[in-house]
Amino acid sequence: MKIDYKKFVPHILVLLAFIAIAVAYFNPVLQGKVIYQSDIAQYTGMAEEQNDFREKTGEEPYWTNSTFGGMPTYQLGAHYPNDYIDDLDSALRFLPRPADYLFLYFLGIYILLLVLKVDFKLAFLGALAFGFSTYLIVILGVGHNSKAHAIAYMPMVLAGILLIFRKKHIGGFLLLAFSMALEINANHFQMTYYLLLLVIVLGIAYLIDAYRKKELPHFFKAIGIMGVAVILAIATNATNLLATQEYTEFSTRGETELSLDENQENNSGLSYDYITAYSYGILESFNLFIPRFVGGSNAEKLDKNSETYQALLKIGASPAQAMDFVERAPTYWGNQPYVAAPAYIGATVLFLFVFALFLIRGRLKWWIVAGSLMALFLSWGDNFSALTRFFINYVPLYDKFRAVSSIQVIIELCAPVLAIVGLCKLFASKISKEVKLHALKWSTIIVGGLALLFLLLKSLLFDFSGANDRIFIEQMGPDFVRALQEDRKAIFVSDTFRSLILLLLVATIIWFYLKEKLNKNFAIIGFGILILFDLVGVDRRYVNNEDFVRPRAMETPFQANAADQQILEDEGHFRVLDLSEDPFNSARASFFHNSIGGYHGAKPGRYQELFSHYISQGNQEILNMLNTKYFIIENQGKYLAQPNPDANGNAWFVENVELYDSANEVFLALEDFDSEVTAIVNSEFSEFIDQQKFQQDSTAVISLEKYAPNKLVYQYYTSKKQLAVFSEIYYPHGWNAYIDGKKAPHFRANYVLRALILPPGDHELVFKFEPQVVKTGSTIVLISCILLGLLTIGGLMYEFRRNREN
């Protein structure tokens, strides 16, 4: 069979262009610089102990004691055996970060558009429109890498599904299996969940269409093929999925046993307030069309000509102080707690999206429109509480995710796809010129008229006042706030006028093409220039070369202060509470020490409850039992290490055991007890306790002799049987205790700690973290990867033979 290699040349050139564009946008990577990502800096702090241990020993610990007292590393970048999908992903992400993710954005949407039979030139244009969507760039700037990772593979998954529906069963199966495996491997289940919601909408559209065309047998056959592909994709990620599921029940995403709050709505997931904390404002939705419709971000850059700058000078600020303030001015006047940048899709893209609505018919239009509306309505969260509460209460797993506004990634995916398919219809000869002119007229009236309406009626429609303006009035006076509101209005007018001009330019290109005064290629070039100018111009406001730093700044994102240096001289095993900042929202202390706090979206559930009710209230006994040996405090800019002489140490013997029947009783008993004398235990562990009083032995001693994150070796002596409590977090899935090499049962005490009955004598006690979930998952992964490889080879051979015969 003779292969026509020339047909691959355009695609190769497109891929090379994607590489060049991705590197050009993030050009400081060519100088060896890296982008400073705040979330990755926090991750680095969380994962420091794990990474150090891996580098020194070549082992994977799967546990770290450096954060939240101790937790599995499953959500901290753990490496699993036989993870060949991760190797494939690494091969695709060959560019320096974050150019690698931008390249993946381009690649994924390009494949989807090719599957939709879009010409490669327009598919290239669509890739740029998707990849430079402002939200997708901003998440790279702040370090939401796993989110960006998952979003990038979404279009490939859709491409595989569409191929199967089009009876390209082998190609669709392989593309879906690999892309879904990569999607899951990205490890951002919230994005994957949102993709599932879109796929359900797509499936309903195809089901209705199949029913109308009397093609239900093929529809269900396609669903079966997809099911096998997805199951195989899941199996290739079995270790990560099983480990995540296991930890989820232990984390704040799992079900709590406490019922202390009478108004508690949901014991099996996140609370309603937590889920909807970042609810997109209904009015704020126009950010998709006008970038700074509600002021942009919480830190916009103004200049000396701004009203805010002049107002600051009038109230006594120095020019330097005023300039420093307006460099990060609070111009955002929406309702979300914090916004790093608007989720701008592009006036150019949205105009083409509306234009496409008049030209496209059938399934594609309806699943994209329905999916986009679903995402928009759900992103409103508490601003559309009826729908949000319905999903939280009745849609499985929806209550496991927060920041509902992020579901707008579905719109950011759907809008450029429909816009580019709409351009295909513009250039198609099957549709009459009259129909196209009609579409142009009404899309211009609708979109342009909306922008014009905002410009003309801005003062009647909006007052440009924000949620924090009352605080600014108290601190700086009403004149300052009026000045700030004037700057918000100026920003609004500027960006609205910008969007109006851009959409009129797009409309002009379409009009010139329809009037045969511009050929197709020049029209495409014109669209490309406008889309890039539109999106990149906004992107660079928030993510640009100034965000890049030398690699060391990310490798070592935190600098040891005087308190850290003092504590580091102590070579013992203990914990630190950093009171110089919010301990439960910072991984700074975790970078240097075993910390009480940390930074993570899924904290250990019981530990979070302990923090909320006791640690945050300064309960010293809880801190003592966690072996909190040092506090870091700040006093007039100086950092001090304050020792805690009452810390219990690594392990101790207790005299009494108090058994309680419920988690509530155990938890409340911690409010006032002596942790060195008494252990509080749930009666579910009573089988391990044959007595509640223990005779103390003045000669008894227990000490930690060797420490590693996944292995703790103690030596102890006692002449009598004792109950030992350890200042280590109890995790039932993987931690095993061995006395002189023989396994011994341990149990939970004091709500979060480990405890163990120790026989008399001189013995060695070892705690090892041996997660069975990793062993089981790795076996499943190996088998499924082999099967996927064999199916790939078989499928390619079949297609090759069939093509040769044809």
VOGU-3710 file (C-alpha; in Angstrom, 3 decimals, decimal comma):
1> mkidykkfvp> 0,000/0,000/0,000  1,430/3,354/-1,018  1,102/6,032/1,644  0,661/9,626/0,566  3,004/11,364/2,957  2,235/14,773/1,486  -1,122/14,897/3,272  0,724/14,878/6,605  2,871/17,889/5,757  0,248/20,562/6,696
11> hilvllafia> -0,343/18,914/10,063  3,380/18,667/10,782  3,744/22,358/9,959  0,803/23,151/12,252  2,399/21,196/15,116  5,676/23,046/14,596  3,737/26,307/14,643  2,082/25,290/17,905  5,508/24,660/19,440  6,812/28,000/18,224
21> iavayfnpvl> 3,773/29,937/19,440  3,725/28,259/22,854  7,412/28,992/23,400  7,057/32,526/21,999  4,274/33,409/24,422  6,286/32,067/27,350  9,605/33,149/25,825  11,513/33,559/29,140  11,770/29,740/29,207  14,393/30,139/26,459
31> qgkviyqsdi> 16,551/31,939/29,036  16,132/29,083/31,496  13,603/30,953/33,606  10,494/29,423/35,138  7,119/30,965/35,801  6,424/31,769/39,424  3,238/29,896/40,291  1,910/30,579/43,776  0,077/27,262/44,060  3,144/25,334/42,882
41> aqytgmaeeq> 5,230/27,148/45,474  2,786/25,853/48,083  2,911/22,372/46,545  6,710/22,438/46,703  6,494/23,149/50,407  4,019/20,314/50,935  6,056/17,797/48,920  9,535/18,739/50,160  9,948/15,800/52,563  8,593/13,340/50,009
51> ndfrektgee> 10,866/14,617/47,243  13,943/14,674/49,479  13,312/11,105/50,605  12,826/9,926/47,021  16,033/11,629/45,884  18,123/10,218/48,738  16,806/6,646/48,807  15,194/5,989/45,425  12,098/4,844/47,339  8,594/6,255/47,175
61> pywtnstfgg> 7,367/6,960/50,741  3,615/7,413/49,985  3,399/9,248/53,314  4,639/12,583/54,597  4,738/13,928/58,134  5,597/17,453/57,042  2,036/18,645/56,621  -1,189/18,435/58,650  0,611/16,223/61,117  0,834/13,464/58,505
71> mptyqlgahy> -1,041/12,358/55,388  -0,625/10,123/52,308  1,199/11,658/49,347  -1,358/10,356/46,851  -2,408/13,935/46,035  1,116/15,339/46,317  2,696/13,916/43,199  3,304/10,335/44,299  5,014/8,113/41,725  3,422/4,724/41,133
81> pndyiddlds> 4,874/1,551/39,562  3,941/0,652/35,950  2,521/4,122/35,255  3,076/3,988/31,486  0,284/6,473/30,777  2,247/8,998/32,785  5,261/8,241/30,590  3,152/8,900/27,492  1,929/12,147/28,988  5,506/13,215/29,751
91> alrflprpad> 6,441/12,558/26,132  3,613/14,842/24,963  4,676/17,541/27,416  8,224/17,835/26,108  8,331/21,632/26,162  9,435/23,596/29,233  6,632/24,520/31,593  4,209/26,217/31,126  4,674/26,160/27,341  3,997/22,417/27,513
101> ylflyflgiy> 0,437/22,966/28,699  -0,230/25,651/26,097  0,984/23,219/23,431  -1,391/20,570/24,830  -4,276/23,055/24,629  -3,501/23,614/20,955  -3,012/19,925/20,177  -6,212/18,701/21,846  -8,585/21,171/20,211  -6,843/20,756/16,843
111> illlvlkvdf> -7,549/17,009/16,912  -11,192/17,631/17,843  -11,688/20,121/15,014  -10,077/17,756/12,503  -12,486/15,033/13,635  -15,294/17,552/12,992  -13,952/17,723/9,424  -12,673/21,255/9,760  -10,000/22,374/7,308  -6,549/22,386/8,924
121> klaflgalaf> -6,223/26,172/8,517  -9,425/26,816/10,436  -8,547/24,103/12,946  -5,285/25,951/13,549  -7,261/29,140/14,092  -9,592/27,351/16,519  -6,628/26,030/18,475  -5,373/29,570/18,990  -8,841/30,736/20,066  -9,100/27,946/22,638
131> gfstylivil> -5,512/27,969/23,886  -5,388/31,712/24,503  -8,739/31,882/26,317  -7,840/34,066/29,277  -8,889/31,667/32,024  -6,747/28,916/30,520  -3,704/31,180/30,536  -4,358/32,575/34,009  -4,534/29,139/35,643  -1,047/28,526/34,277
141> gvghnskaha> 0,069/31,785/35,855  -1,151/30,873/39,338  -0,088/27,224/39,174  -3,303/25,254/38,680  -1,288/22,831/36,586  -3,383/19,725/37,100  -6,500/21,699/36,146  -4,835/22,948/32,953  -3,611/19,421/32,318  -7,105/17,937/32,514
151> iaympmvlag> -8,653/20,709/30,395  -6,085/20,125/27,659  -7,166/16,502/27,159  -10,908/17,256/27,169  -11,137/17,910/23,396  -9,354/14,624/22,604  -11,893/12,696/24,662  -14,734/14,363/22,759  -12,966/13,587/19,475  -12,817/9,873/20,313
161> illifrkkhi> -16,514/9,832/21,230  -17,524/11,584/18,006  -15,453/9,165/15,904  -17,238/6,206/17,468  -20,630/7,777/16,816  -19,531/8,238/13,192  -18,828/4,479/12,973  -15,049/4,908/12,987  -15,013/2,291/15,696  -11,370/1,266/15,843
171> ggflllafsm> -9,872/4,729/15,548  -12,468/6,179/17,899  -11,932/3,401/20,441  -8,166/3,869/20,513  -8,367/7,667/20,643  -10,957/7,559/23,412  -9,047/4,947/25,423  -5,751/6,836/25,284  -7,204/10,332/25,705  -9,414/9,255/28,598
181> aleinanhfq> -6,446/7,536/30,223  -4,459/10,767/29,868  -7,418/12,799/31,138  -7,659/10,699/34,305  -3,882/10,715/34,687  -3,986/14,535/34,811  -5,464/14,006/38,280  -7,959/16,836/38,439  -11,194/14,973/38,985  -13,302/18,114/39,174
191> mtyyllllvi> -12,446/18,978/35,551  -12,985/15,366/34,494  -16,351/15,429/36,254  -17,369/18,563/34,346  -16,311/16,839/31,134  -18,593/13,938/32,080  -21,517/16,351/32,455  -20,824/17,692/28,954  -20,556/14,156/27,557  -23,951/13,323/29,069
201> vlgiaylida> -25,435/16,340/27,294  -23,744/15,235/24,067  -25,090/11,707/24,521  -28,642/12,947/25,010  -28,396/14,946/21,776  -27,169/11,876/19,887  -29,819/9,662/21,513  -32,621/11,986/20,366  -31,106/12,126/16,895  -30,740/8,332/16,745
211> yrkkelphff> -34,354/7,904/17,811  -35,550/10,246/15,092  -33,441/8,512/12,443  -34,311/5,031/13,771  -30,629/4,256/14,459  -30,920/3,248/18,104  -29,064/-0,088/17,630  -25,969/1,719/16,410  -26,265/4,292/19,206  -26,196/1,596/21,879
221> kaigimgvav> -23,416/-0,257/20,078  -21,386/2,959/20,134  -22,119/3,402/23,839  -20,868/-0,144/24,451  -17,620/0,522/22,589  -17,142/3,744/24,547  -17,799/1,908/27,792  -15,045/-0,620/27,079  -12,617/2,173/26,148  -13,384/4,128/29,316
231> ilaiatnatn> -13,103/1,047/31,538  -9,705/0,319/30,005  -8,661/3,944/30,549  -9,755/3,733/34,173  -7,849/0,474/34,643  -4,624/2,043/33,358  -4,967/4,584/36,169  -6,105/2,094/38,795  -3,417/2,874/41,364  -4,091/6,584/41,457
241> llatqeytef> -7,866/6,140/41,385  -7,950/3,513/44,119  -5,548/5,478/46,305  -7,507/8,693/45,774  -10,796/6,965/46,578  -9,274/5,512/49,731  -7,934/8,886/50,874  -11,110/10,762/49,898  -13,067/9,027/52,651  -10,361/10,112/55,093
251> strgetelsl> -10,322/13,707/53,829  -12,652/16,683/54,059  -14,304/15,381/50,879  -15,484/12,264/52,694  -18,289/11,706/55,160  -17,830/13,130/58,641  -18,878/11,222/61,732  -19,489/14,421/63,658  -22,901/16,014/63,959  -22,159/18,868/66,326
261> denqennsgl> -23,748/21,523/64,130  -27,552/21,283/64,177  -27,707/23,228/60,901  -25,286/20,929/59,139  -26,764/20,142/55,715  -24,472/17,565/54,213  -22,419/14,988/56,117  -21,232/13,131/53,027  -19,616/15,997/51,109  -18,530/19,597/51,276
271> sydyitaysy> -20,824/22,177/52,815  -23,057/24,317/50,620  -21,246/27,522/51,632  -17,847/26,003/50,864  -18,987/24,683/47,488  -20,522/28,006/46,452  -17,936/30,382/47,930  -16,815/31,246/44,387  -20,181/31,717/42,714  -20,014/33,593/39,435
281> gilesfnlfi> -22,231/36,654/39,401  -25,037/36,681/36,825  -23,980/40,158/35,737  -20,352/39,047/35,887  -21,045/36,562/33,086  -20,561/39,401/30,602  -16,843/39,093/31,448  -16,883/36,371/28,804  -17,532/39,117/26,241  -16,063/42,263/27,838
291> prfvggsnae> -12,916/41,416/29,819  -13,156/43,911/32,684  -16,927/44,196/32,758  -16,877/44,154/36,578  -13,435/45,642/37,008  -11,198/42,740/36,015  -9,260/41,409/38,993  -8,680/42,307/42,629  -5,319/43,753/41,639  -5,547/45,791/38,430
301> kldknsetyq> -2,810/48,122/37,295  -3,729/51,805/37,104  -1,443/54,788/36,431  -0,765/58,323/37,647  -3,605/59,662/35,539  -6,168/57,591/37,417  -8,688/59,158/39,756  -7,589/56,760/42,490  -3,980/57,971/42,343  -5,058/61,611/42,627
311> allkigaspa> -7,435/60,809/45,501  -4,643/59,088/47,417  -2,424/62,130/47,074  -5,234/64,328/48,399  -5,641/62,253/51,548  -1,933/62,490/52,349  -0,281/59,534/50,622  3,171/60,112/49,161  3,588/59,667/45,392  5,450/56,405/46,036
321> qamdfverap> 2,701/55,104/48,328  -0,021/56,114/45,868  1,823/54,491/42,979  2,329/51,312/44,967  -1,425/51,145/45,655  -2,597/51,771/42,080  -0,186/49,126/40,778  -2,570/46,614/42,396  -5,815/48,542/42,627  -9,023/46,798/43,849
331> tywgnqpyva> -11,077/47,634/40,772  -13,055/44,364/40,837  -16,624/45,088/41,948  -18,208/41,658/41,580  -19,307/39,357/44,412  -16,610/36,665/44,408  -14,109/36,674/47,304  -11,106/36,941/45,012  -10,584/37,036/41,240  -7,132/36,786/39,650
341> apayigatvl> -8,460/37,676/36,183  -11,724/37,661/34,229  -12,720/34,474/32,400  -12,593/36,202/29,021  -13,385/34,070/25,950  -13,010/36,895/23,455  -15,358/39,338/21,772  -14,140/37,972/18,441  -14,828/34,356/19,387  -18,224/35,082/20,927
351> flfvfalfli> -19,309/37,078/17,882  -18,379/34,123/15,663  -20,191/31,818/18,115  -23,426/33,804/17,720  -22,872/33,998/13,963  -22,544/30,201/13,884  -25,886/29,759/15,652  -27,630/31,064/12,519  -25,765/28,751/10,128  -25,355/25,430/11,927
361> rgrlkwwiva> -28,110/22,857/12,257  -28,300/19,500/13,998  -26,685/17,667/16,885  -23,430/19,624/17,135  -25,197/22,924/17,657  -27,596/21,610/20,265  -25,150/19,745/22,469  -22,741/22,680/22,420  -25,454/25,222/23,214  -27,029/23,013/25,887
371> gslmalflsw> -23,642/22,226/27,436  -22,666/25,898/27,471  -25,924/26,968/29,110  -25,645/24,202/31,690  -22,120/25,366/32,547  -23,171/29,010/32,713  -26,131/28,350/35,019  -24,135/26,062/37,319  -21,293/28,576/37,497  -23,698/31,031/39,135
381> gdnfsaltrf> -23,755/28,785/42,213  -25,528/30,547/45,051  -26,833/33,141/42,578  -28,938/30,335/41,082  -29,421/28,421/44,300  -32,386/26,312/43,172  -30,350/24,622/40,447  -27,206/24,431/42,562  -28,978/22,824/45,513  -30,651/20,347/43,171
391> finyvplydk> -27,269/19,252/41,824  -25,717/19,095/45,298  -28,574/17,014/46,687  -29,402/14,744/43,765  -26,540/14,582/41,247  -23,900/12,046/42,367  -20,490/13,460/43,359  -21,404/17,088/42,639  -21,011/17,893/46,347  -17,366/16,753/46,292
401> fravssiqvi> -16,155/19,850/44,435  -15,911/23,538/45,257  -15,373/26,748/43,242  -18,406/26,189/41,043  -17,387/29,072/38,768  -14,664/26,869/37,270  -17,283/24,866/35,352  -17,114/27,701/32,828  -14,211/25,805/31,260  -16,979/23,970/29,388
411> ielcapvlai> -18,014/27,262/27,747  -14,375/28,050/27,002  -14,179/24,717/25,174  -17,519/24,854/23,392  -17,485/28,483/22,189  -14,411/28,295/19,924  -15,500/24,905/18,537  -18,868/26,217/17,381  -17,283/29,476/16,208  -14,819/27,644/13,960
421> vglcklfask> -17,452/25,263/12,602  -19,481/28,380/11,882  -16,583/29,713/9,794  -16,606/26,429/7,881  -20,245/27,130/7,054  -19,293/30,663/6,015  -16,856/29,255/3,467  -19,169/26,392/2,402  -20,843/26,689/-0,977  -23,944/24,740/0,082
431> iskevklhal> -25,321/27,644/2,091  -26,624/30,591/0,107  -25,115/34,058/0,362  -28,474/35,444/1,481  -28,548/33,111/4,492  -25,011/34,120/5,425  -25,795/37,825/5,104  -28,870/37,293/7,280  -26,697/35,605/9,914  -24,174/38,449/9,728
441> kwstiivggl> -26,856/41,119/10,120  -28,523/39,600/13,150  -25,344/38,548/14,942  -24,047/42,113/14,529  -27,317/43,563/15,814  -27,407/41,212/18,814  -23,774/41,305/19,920  -22,917/44,804/18,765  -26,206/46,169/20,066  -25,500/44,675/23,491
451> allflllksl> -22,102/46,390/23,665  -23,591/49,671/22,464  -26,380/49,411/25,053  -23,822/49,028/27,837  -21,907/52,073/26,620  -24,950/54,315/26,357  -26,715/53,251/29,554  -23,752/52,489/31,815  -24,627/55,083/34,451  -28,261/53,967/34,595
461> lfdfsgandr> -27,496/50,247/34,714  -24,501/50,159/37,099  -23,192/52,074/40,112  -19,709/50,407/40,017  -19,703/49,849/43,768  -17,995/46,789/45,195  -18,536/44,575/48,220  -15,522/46,048/50,068  -16,266/49,708/49,376  -17,717/50,172/52,858
471> ifieqmgpdf> -14,361/49,212/54,342  -12,573/51,653/52,028  -14,980/54,421/53,106  -14,138/53,769/56,750  -10,401/53,668/56,098  -9,918/56,278/53,364  -13,115/58,248/53,134  -15,957/58,609/50,600  -13,934/60,743/48,171  -11,454/57,929/47,687
481> vralqedrka> -14,255/55,437/46,952  -15,869/57,824/44,463  -12,520/58,113/42,714  -12,163/54,327/42,657  -15,653/53,983/41,178  -14,766/56,495/38,461  -11,758/54,358/37,529  -13,967/51,282/37,443  -16,300/53,115/35,087  -13,370/54,175/32,889
491> ifvsdtfrsl> -12,150/50,570/32,710  -15,664/49,413/31,837  -15,993/51,967/29,020  -12,536/51,204/27,640  -13,031/47,435/27,469  -16,625/47,651/26,213  -15,526/49,975/23,417  -12,638/47,592/22,682  -15,004/44,612/22,356  -17,366/46,624/20,145
501> illllvatii> -14,570/47,609/17,756  -13,222/44,051/17,564  -16,589/42,461/16,779  -17,268/45,112/14,122  -13,906/44,319/12,526  -14,789/40,611/12,457  -18,166/41,482/10,919  -16,403/43,636/8,334  -14,155/40,760/7,257  -17,199/38,524/6,841
511> wfylkeklnk> -19,000/41,229/4,853  -16,013/41,783/2,542  -15,723/38,043/1,977  -19,422/37,686/1,160  -19,157/40,619/-1,214  -16,221/38,807/-2,881  -13,823/41,629/-2,063  -11,660/39,351/0,071  -10,681/35,753/-0,622  -10,866/32,905/1,850
521> nfaiigfgil> -7,185/32,787/2,801  -6,980/36,511/3,502  -10,192/36,289/5,510  -8,717/33,489/7,639  -5,549/35,525/8,169  -7,688/38,499/9,188  -9,660/36,401/11,669  -6,411/35,010/13,069  -4,889/38,455/13,586  -7,993/39,761/15,326
531> ilfdlvgvdr> -8,380/36,705/17,578  -4,730/36,828/18,616  -4,831/40,576/19,201  -8,025/40,176/21,192  -7,040/37,289/23,443  -3,295/37,726/23,802  -3,810/41,416/24,519  -5,929/40,539/27,545  -3,810/37,541/28,557  -0,670/39,651/28,793
541> ryvnnedfvr> -2,316/41,878/31,365  -2,280/38,988/33,809  0,431/36,539/32,693  3,555/37,993/31,107  7,346/37,970/31,243  7,362/39,684/34,625  5,980/36,482/36,155  9,141/34,521/35,331  11,965/34,011/37,789  15,199/32,079/38,062
551> prametpfqa> 14,660/28,327/38,689  15,944/28,551/42,251  13,017/30,775/43,203  10,643/27,870/42,509  12,950/25,077/43,665  13,367/26,933/46,954  10,246/29,102/47,158  10,621/29,820/50,875  13,597/31,284/52,702  14,440/30,169/56,201
561> naadqqiled> 14,012/32,939/58,751  15,756/33,201/62,108  13,094/31,036/63,771  13,432/28,316/61,131  17,207/28,287/61,491  16,951/27,944/65,245  14,454/25,069/64,978  16,527/23,285/62,323  19,356/22,961/64,829  17,113/20,560/66,756
571> eghfrvldls> 17,537/17,178/65,051  14,649/15,507/66,861  11,305/14,430/65,432  8,568/16,914/66,416  6,039/19,340/64,958  5,970/23,084/64,438  3,055/25,521/64,433  3,758/28,616/62,356  1,693/31,436/63,858  3,373/34,085/61,717
581> edpfnsaras> 0,773/33,375/59,011  -2,404/31,359/58,470  -1,109/27,871/59,345  -3,869/25,989/57,535  -3,396/27,905/54,280  0,363/27,930/53,950  2,990/25,284/53,250  5,900/27,539/54,209  6,515/25,720/57,497  6,146/22,333/55,761
591> ffhnsiggyh> 9,108/23,185/53,544  11,421/23,201/56,568  9,703/21,239/59,316  7,050/18,704/60,200  4,197/21,157/60,378  0,876/21,260/62,165  -0,541/23,135/59,151  -0,254/23,013/55,378  -1,960/23,911/52,122  -4,274/21,510/50,320
601> gakpgryqel> -7,777/21,367/48,857  -8,516/18,020/50,495  -7,170/18,149/54,025  -7,443/15,143/56,372  -11,030/15,350/57,589  -10,596/14,583/61,287  -7,554/16,826/61,444  -9,524/19,701/59,904  -12,202/19,228/62,551  -9,545/19,206/65,248
611> fshyisqgnq> -8,101/22,429/63,880  -11,448/24,193/63,511  -12,680/23,381/67,027  -9,511/23,179/69,106  -6,205/24,205/67,516  -7,562/27,463/66,109  -8,927/28,229/69,574  -5,504/27,718/71,147  -6,221/24,438/72,960  -2,775/23,698/74,389
621> eilnmlntky> -3,485/20,078/75,297  -4,253/19,216/71,671  -1,018/20,857/70,571  0,881/18,947/73,258  -0,446/15,560/72,161  0,550/16,404/68,556  4,095/16,929/69,863  4,149/20,602/68,909  7,596/21,471/70,236  7,946/24,929/68,675
631> fiienqgkyl> 5,781/27,890/67,732  6,952/30,403/65,133  5,792/33,880/66,035  6,382/37,291/64,525  7,084/40,326/66,675  7,717/43,689/64,984  9,110/42,073/61,863  11,301/39,593/63,747  10,601/35,859/63,666  11,063/33,954/66,891
641> aqpnpdangn> 11,019/30,239/67,715  9,113/29,796/70,948  9,725/26,371/72,548  6,855/24,408/74,061  8,232/22,530/77,086  4,903/20,724/77,593  4,925/18,832/74,278  4,272/15,145/74,951  7,060/13,824/72,750  6,900/11,049/70,155
651> awfvenvely> 5,221/8,457/72,419  4,102/8,073/76,026  2,385/5,616/78,330  -1,051/6,457/79,762  -2,794/5,238/82,895  -6,445/5,386/81,838  -8,607/4,636/78,849  -11,968/6,339/78,457  -14,277/4,564/75,993  -17,069/6,437/74,212
661> dsanevflal> -19,705/5,128/71,831  -19,794/7,924/69,264  -17,418/10,221/67,425  -19,215/13,199/68,961  -18,496/11,955/72,487  -14,855/11,234/71,691  -14,401/14,633/70,086  -16,050/16,572/72,914  -14,035/14,663/75,527  -10,888/16,246/74,085
671> edfdsevtai> -11,981/19,659/75,297  -10,712/19,060/78,817  -8,458/16,064/79,447  -4,850/15,285/80,338  -3,381/13,609/77,268  -0,352/12,291/79,189  -2,577/10,414/81,626  -5,705/9,483/79,652  -6,440/8,110/76,180  -9,843/8,861/74,629
681> vnsefsefid> -10,944/5,898/72,505  -14,032/5,046/70,484  -15,678/1,813/71,635  -15,337/0,423/68,079  -11,732/-0,389/69,115  -12,674/-2,025/72,422  -11,650/-5,451/71,115  -8,018/-4,292/71,244  -8,308/-3,102/74,850  -8,683/-5,697/77,600
691> qqkfqqdsta> -8,360/-3,240/80,475  -9,034/0,447/81,100  -6,527/0,979/83,893  -2,803/0,447/83,487  -0,357/0,207/86,360  2,440/2,659/85,773  6,033/1,505/85,744  8,555/4,115/86,830  11,267/2,316/84,847  9,237/2,178/81,620
701> vislekyapn> 10,656/4,102/78,713  9,873/4,433/75,018  11,870/6,403/72,458  11,969/6,953/68,716  15,320/5,610/67,492  15,015/5,982/63,694  12,758/8,174/61,589  11,702/8,051/57,955  8,366/9,304/56,598  7,238/5,722/55,933
711> klvyqyytsk> 9,006/3,932/58,781  9,385/4,749/62,481  11,493/2,556/64,751  10,919/2,743/68,519  12,732/1,017/71,348  10,869/0,474/74,594  11,152/-1,241/77,939  8,450/-1,886/80,518  8,033/-4,453/83,252  4,252/-4,363/82,888
721> kqlavfseiy> 1,786/-4,272/80,015  1,232/-0,677/78,930  -0,890/1,384/76,583  1,277/3,669/74,463  -0,064/6,646/72,558  1,953/8,003/69,632  1,939/11,557/68,329  1,427/10,195/64,803  -1,723/10,482/62,719  -3,823/7,334/62,574
731> yphgwnayid> -4,538/6,196/59,018  -6,171/2,774/58,780  -5,102/1,950/55,217  -1,437/1,023/55,148  0,193/1,704/58,489  1,205/-1,555/60,185  2,862/-2,041/63,580  5,436/-4,778/64,283  6,802/-5,778/67,696  10,076/-7,646/67,208
741> gkkaphfran> 9,005/-8,378/63,651  5,554/-9,700/64,536  2,502/-7,740/63,451  0,570/-6,122/66,280  -2,831/-4,419/66,068  -2,942/-0,687/66,701  -5,976/1,576/66,937  -7,089/5,202/67,002  -6,925/7,269/70,171  -7,613/10,924/70,941
751> yvlralilpp> -9,627/11,192/67,723  -6,581/11,347/65,406  -3,591/9,565/66,965  -2,269/5,996/67,046  -2,257/3,791/70,120  -0,987/0,295/70,870  -1,016/-2,186/73,766  2,608/-3,118/74,445  3,636/-6,356/76,194  6,255/-6,181/78,962
761> gdhelvfkfe> 9,930/-6,542/78,210  12,611/-4,886/76,098  11,339/-4,730/72,525  11,645/-3,032/69,180  8,454/-1,518/67,775  8,289/-0,553/64,111  5,561/1,341/62,265  5,696/0,811/58,482  3,556/2,371/55,805  2,726/-0,492/53,426
771> pqvvktgsti> -0,307/0,567/51,378  -1,949/-2,459/49,816  -3,801/-0,140/47,450  -0,531/0,624/45,623  0,293/-3,063/45,167  -3,203/-3,937/43,959  -3,478/-0,915/41,694  -0,064/-1,453/40,129  -0,971/-5,001/39,145  -4,199/-3,841/37,499
781> vliscillgl> -2,313/-1,050/35,709  0,293/-3,431/34,297  -2,309/-5,861/32,961  -4,478/-3,116/31,458  -1,522/-1,355/29,812  -0,461/-4,621/28,191  -4,031/-5,165/26,983  -4,262/-1,620/25,624  -0,959/-2,077/23,837  -2,110/-5,324/22,233
791> ltigglmyef> -5,416/-3,753/21,164  -3,530/-0,829/19,651  -1,243/-3,089/17,639  -4,172/-5,263/16,554  -6,298/-2,265/15,598  -3,532/-0,666/13,553  -2,793/-3,947/11,757  -6,478/-4,401/10,950  -6,776/-0,886/9,550  -3,580/-1,344/7,547
801> rrnren> -4,823/-4,594/5,982  -8,245/-3,158/5,241  -6,760/-0,105/3,563  -4,407/-2,297/1,533  -7,282/-4,489/0,375  -9,344/-1,442/-0,561
//
